[in-house]
Amino acid sequence: MQQIEIKILKWEKYQLRKDIKSPWWFATHNELWNSGEFSFFTPEEKVAWYAFLAIASKQQKAEIKFELAWFAQNAGIKKDAVLSAIKKASDNNWLLAIRTESVQNPYEIRTAHNITGIVTGK
């Protein structure tokens, strides 16, 4: 499992209405999809960015946490595209990557089949 924790910088520009307790929308410029600063994103990375904003809007906070495989599956994109979007958005000062680390499932049964680096005798 790879846990991701990010913080969307300048979140207040996307979440304009603080008085709404359960927002179903977030603000963004209608030319963002075609802007110069966004043009270096692939289509999958654009989906990831909009999904980051949607999750943050639903949770009403700039910091969000998610499991990489879950996010990729639900967004319909590859895991590499999610990580690449985080890198590009971070480089552009749109977000701060707080944590991107692998964690082991404590309930997983450890065998030679699911542990990388184990060589069995031949």
C-alpha positions as CSV (number, residue, x, y, z in Angstrom):
1,M,0.0,0.0,0.0
2,Q,1.2,3.4,-0.8
3,Q,-0.2,6.2,1.4
4,I,-0.3,9.7,0.0
5,E,-0.8,12.9,1.9
6,I,-0.8,16.3,0.1
7,K,-1.8,19.8,0.9
8,I,-3.3,22.0,-1.8
9,L,-1.6,25.4,-1.5
10,K,-3.8,28.5,-1.7
11,W,-6.9,26.3,-1.0
12,E,-9.0,29.4,-0.3
13,K,-9.0,30.3,-4.0
14,Y,-10.7,27.0,-4.8
15,Q,-13.1,26.9,-1.8
16,L,-14.7,30.3,-1.9
17,R,-17.8,29.6,0.3
18,K,-16.8,28.9,3.9
19,D,-20.5,29.0,5.0
20,I,-21.5,25.9,3.0
21,K,-21.1,22.8,5.2
22,S,-21.3,20.2,2.5
23,P,-20.1,21.7,-0.8
24,W,-20.6,19.9,-4.0
25,W,-18.5,22.2,-6.1
26,F,-15.1,24.0,-6.0
27,A,-14.0,27.1,-7.9
28,T,-11.6,27.0,-10.8
29,H,-10.9,29.2,-13.7
30,N,-12.8,28.1,-16.9
31,E,-9.6,28.4,-19.0
32,L,-7.5,26.3,-16.6
33,W,-7.8,23.2,-18.8
34,N,-6.1,25.1,-21.6
35,S,-3.8,27.5,-19.7
36,G,-0.1,27.6,-20.3
37,E,0.7,26.6,-16.7
38,F,-1.5,23.5,-17.0
39,S,-0.4,22.6,-20.6
40,F,2.5,20.5,-19.3
41,F,0.0,18.1,-17.6
42,T,-1.0,14.9,-19.5
43,P,-4.7,14.2,-19.7
44,E,-4.4,11.7,-16.9
45,E,-2.5,14.2,-14.7
46,K,-5.3,16.7,-15.3
47,V,-7.8,14.2,-14.0
48,A,-5.6,13.6,-11.0
49,W,-5.4,17.4,-10.2
50,Y,-9.2,17.8,-10.5
51,A,-9.7,14.8,-8.3
52,F,-7.4,16.3,-5.7
53,L,-9.5,19.4,-5.7
54,A,-12.7,17.4,-5.5
55,I,-11.6,15.3,-2.5
56,A,-10.4,18.4,-0.7
57,S,-13.7,20.2,-1.4
58,K,-15.7,17.3,-0.1
59,Q,-13.6,17.1,3.0
60,Q,-13.5,20.9,3.3
61,K,-9.8,21.0,4.0
62,A,-6.6,21.6,2.0
63,E,-4.8,18.5,3.4
64,I,-6.0,15.2,2.0
65,K,-4.8,11.6,2.5
66,F,-5.5,8.6,0.2
67,E,-4.2,5.3,-0.8
68,L,-2.6,5.4,-4.2
69,A,-4.2,2.3,-5.7
70,W,-7.6,3.3,-4.5
71,F,-7.2,6.8,-6.0
72,A,-5.9,5.6,-9.3
73,Q,-8.7,3.0,-9.6
74,N,-11.5,5.5,-8.8
75,A,-10.1,8.2,-11.0
76,G,-9.6,5.7,-13.8
77,I,-5.9,6.5,-14.3
78,K,-2.5,4.9,-13.8
79,K,-0.7,5.2,-10.5
80,D,2.3,6.7,-12.3
81,A,0.1,9.5,-13.6
82,V,-1.0,10.3,-10.0
83,L,2.6,10.5,-8.8
84,S,3.6,12.5,-11.8
85,A,0.7,14.9,-11.2
86,I,1.8,15.3,-7.6
87,K,5.4,16.1,-8.8
88,K,4.3,18.6,-11.4
89,A,1.8,20.3,-9.2
90,S,4.5,20.5,-6.4
91,D,7.1,21.9,-8.8
92,N,4.5,24.5,-9.8
93,N,3.7,25.4,-6.2
94,W,0.1,24.2,-6.4
95,L,0.5,21.6,-3.7
96,L,2.9,20.3,-1.1
97,A,3.6,16.6,-1.0
98,I,3.6,15.9,2.8
99,R,4.0,12.1,2.6
100,T,4.2,9.6,-0.2
101,E,5.4,6.3,1.4
102,S,4.7,2.7,1.2
103,V,3.2,1.0,4.3
104,Q,2.9,-2.6,4.9
105,N,-0.5,-4.1,5.6
106,P,-0.3,-5.5,9.2
107,Y,-2.9,-8.1,8.4
108,E,-1.1,-9.5,5.3
109,I,0.3,-13.0,5.6
110,R,3.9,-12.8,4.7
111,T,5.1,-15.5,2.3
112,A,7.9,-15.9,-0.2
113,H,5.3,-15.0,-2.9
114,N,4.4,-11.6,-1.6
115,I,7.7,-10.4,-0.2
116,T,10.1,-8.8,-2.7
117,G,13.7,-9.7,-2.5
118,I,13.3,-13.2,-1.1
119,V,15.1,-15.9,-3.0
120,T,13.9,-19.4,-2.4
121,G,16.3,-22.3,-2.5
122,K,16.6,-24.2,-5.8
